[in-house]
C-alpha cells in the first residue's frame, strides 16, 4: 500500500478541492506541497512524532516512495490537507463534535489525534512542571 510523495500530495490537493479527481497538481504546486510536508513533518517530529520515520524529501524524490509505514499514510494525507489548506487559503469546516467523522475537518482532527496517540508514547516528558510535596502533614519541613 506504500505510496509515492507525489501520490500523497495529489490526493491531498484533491481532498481540499484544488485539483479535480484524476488530475495532478502543477509542478510548482507539487514542489511547494513537498516543502510544506517536510517543514510540518519535521516540526511534528520535534514535538513528539519522532518514531514516525520521516526524513526530509528533496524535490528529486517527488516520485519516490514516501518514508512512512502503511498504517500512517491515510492520516498523514489528512494532515497534509490541513497544512495545504492554510497555505492555499482554503477553508475547512471544523468538526461539529468530537464524534464527527463525516466531514473533512472531523477526519483531520481524528488523524492528528491518532498520530499523537500513536507516537506521543515514545516522546520524553518534562516532569519539572508537576507539583511536589510541600513538606510534612502540616506543611513545613518533613519531620515529626
Secondary structure, DSSP 8 states (H G I E B T S, - for coil): ---BHHHHHHHHHHHTTSS-TT----HHHHHHHHHHHHHHHHHHHHTT-GGG------GGGTTSB-S--HHHHHHHHHHHHHHHHHHHT------SSTT--SSHHHHHHHHHHHHHHHHHTTS---GGGS----SSTTSSSS--
